[in-house]
Amino acid sequence: MKLKSSRRFDQSIRPDGRAVREVQASEAKTHLPQLLDAVERGETIVITRHGRAIARIVPEAEHRQTEIRVAIDGIKALRCAGVRLSTEEIGALLDEGRNSDAVRA
């Protein structure tokens, strides 16, 4: 069975152009080798159970560094545009990221 033909896989594209795919835990168990191949190609896999994100498989550090650079460039662009956040807004965004990081990928 090919992964892309399954209706249980929900794929989206992140702002940096890389794919993020949500996979049910039962499907991840069955198709782990194919999922690992996808991660090697740069995809991030979010494993869900009953519709709730429980784990994430991400590319190794080299790919992660690219994500970090993209995020930093985005922050620098906001600063150049004059966007400023209060301490409370930054704290709220950090909390939101911690609570929903597995869902947003």
The 8 nearest C-alpha neighbors of each residue, nearest first, counted from 0:
[[1, 2, 4, 5, 3, 30, 29, 33],
 [2, 0, 4, 3, 5, 33, 30, 34],
 [1, 3, 4, 5, 0, 8, 33, 30],
 [2, 4, 5, 1, 8, 6, 0, 10],
 [5, 3, 2, 1, 6, 0, 8, 7],
 [6, 4, 7, 3, 2, 8, 1, 0],
 [5, 7, 8, 4, 9, 3, 2, 22],
 [8, 6, 5, 22, 9, 23, 26, 21],
 [9, 7, 22, 6, 21, 5, 10, 20],
 [8, 10, 21, 20, 7, 11, 22, 6],
 [11, 9, 20, 19, 21, 8, 18, 12],
 [10, 12, 19, 18, 20, 13, 9, 21],
 [11, 13, 18, 17, 16, 19, 14, 10],
 [12, 14, 16, 15, 17, 18, 11, 19],
 [15, 13, 16, 12, 17, 69, 18, 70],
 [14, 16, 13, 17, 69, 66, 12, 18],
 [17, 15, 13, 14, 12, 18, 19, 11],
 [18, 16, 13, 12, 15, 42, 19, 41],
 [17, 19, 12, 42, 11, 13, 20, 43],
 [20, 18, 43, 11, 10, 44, 42, 12],
 [19, 21, 10, 44, 9, 45, 11, 43],
 [22, 20, 45, 9, 8, 46, 44, 10],
 [21, 23, 46, 8, 47, 45, 27, 24],
 [22, 24, 47, 26, 25, 46, 48, 27],
 [25, 23, 27, 26, 48, 47, 46, 28],
 [24, 26, 28, 27, 23, 29, 48, 22],
 [27, 25, 29, 23, 28, 24, 30, 22],
 [28, 26, 24, 30, 31, 29, 25, 22],
 [27, 29, 25, 26, 31, 30, 24, 23],
 [28, 30, 26, 27, 31, 25, 32, 24],
 [29, 31, 27, 33, 32, 28, 26, 34],
 [30, 32, 34, 27, 33, 28, 29, 35],
 [33, 31, 35, 34, 30, 36, 29, 37],
 [34, 32, 36, 35, 31, 30, 37, 2],
 [33, 35, 31, 37, 36, 32, 30, 38],
 [34, 36, 38, 32, 37, 33, 31, 39],
 [35, 37, 33, 39, 34, 38, 32, 40],
 [36, 38, 34, 40, 35, 39, 42, 33],
 [39, 37, 42, 35, 41, 40, 58, 36],
 [40, 38, 36, 37, 41, 58, 35, 42],
 [39, 41, 37, 38, 42, 36, 58, 35],
 [42, 40, 38, 39, 58, 37, 43, 62],
 [43, 41, 38, 18, 37, 19, 40, 17],
 [42, 44, 57, 19, 56, 38, 20, 18],
 [43, 45, 20, 56, 55, 19, 21, 46],
 [46, 44, 55, 21, 54, 20, 22, 47],
 [47, 45, 22, 54, 23, 24, 21, 52],
 [48, 46, 52, 23, 51, 53, 50, 24],
 [47, 49, 51, 50, 24, 23, 52, 53],
 [48, 50, 51, 47, 23, 52, 24, 53],
 [49, 51, 48, 47, 52, 23, 46, 53],
 [50, 52, 47, 48, 49, 53, 102, 46],
 [53, 51, 47, 102, 46, 101, 54, 45],
 [52, 54, 47, 46, 51, 48, 55, 101],
 [55, 53, 46, 45, 52, 101, 56, 47],
 [54, 56, 45, 44, 46, 57, 101, 43],
 [55, 57, 44, 43, 45, 54, 58, 38],
 [58, 56, 43, 55, 38, 59, 44, 42],
 [59, 57, 38, 41, 62, 39, 63, 60],
 [58, 60, 61, 62, 63, 57, 39, 38],
 [59, 61, 63, 62, 64, 58, 57, 65],
 [62, 60, 64, 63, 59, 65, 58, 66],
 [63, 61, 65, 64, 60, 58, 59, 66],
 [62, 64, 60, 66, 65, 61, 67, 59],
 [65, 63, 67, 61, 62, 66, 60, 68],
 [64, 66, 68, 62, 63, 67, 69, 61],
 [67, 65, 63, 69, 64, 68, 70, 62],
 [66, 68, 64, 70, 65, 69, 71, 63],
 [67, 69, 71, 65, 70, 66, 72, 64],
 [68, 70, 72, 66, 67, 71, 73, 65],
 [71, 69, 73, 67, 68, 72, 66, 74],
 [72, 70, 74, 68, 73, 69, 67, 75],
 [71, 73, 75, 69, 74, 70, 68, 76],
 [74, 72, 70, 76, 71, 75, 69, 77],
 [73, 75, 71, 77, 76, 72, 70, 78],
 [74, 76, 78, 72, 77, 73, 71, 79],
 [75, 77, 73, 79, 74, 78, 72, 80],
 [78, 76, 80, 74, 82, 75, 79, 73],
 [77, 79, 75, 81, 80, 76, 82, 74],
 [78, 80, 76, 81, 77, 75, 82, 74],
 [81, 79, 77, 78, 82, 76, 75, 83],
 [80, 82, 78, 79, 83, 77, 76, 75],
 [83, 81, 77, 78, 80, 84, 79, 76],
 [84, 82, 81, 85, 78, 77, 80, 88],
 [85, 83, 88, 89, 86, 82, 87, 78],
 [84, 86, 88, 87, 89, 83, 90, 91],
 [85, 87, 89, 88, 90, 84, 91, 83],
 [86, 88, 90, 85, 89, 91, 84, 92],
 [89, 87, 91, 85, 90, 86, 84, 92],
 [88, 90, 92, 86, 91, 87, 93, 85],
 [91, 89, 87, 93, 88, 92, 86, 94],
 [90, 92, 88, 94, 89, 93, 95, 87],
 [93, 91, 95, 89, 94, 90, 96, 88],
 [92, 94, 96, 90, 95, 91, 89, 97],
 [95, 93, 97, 91, 96, 92, 98, 90],
 [94, 96, 92, 98, 93, 97, 99, 91],
 [97, 95, 100, 93, 99, 94, 98, 92],
 [98, 96, 94, 100, 95, 99, 93, 101],
 [97, 99, 95, 96, 100, 94, 101, 93],
 [98, 100, 102, 96, 101, 97, 95, 103],
 [99, 101, 96, 103, 102, 97, 98, 104],
 [102, 100, 99, 103, 104, 52, 55, 45],
 [101, 103, 99, 100, 52, 104, 45, 51],
 [104, 102, 100, 101, 99, 96, 13, 19],
 [103, 101, 102, 100, 19, 43, 13, 45]]
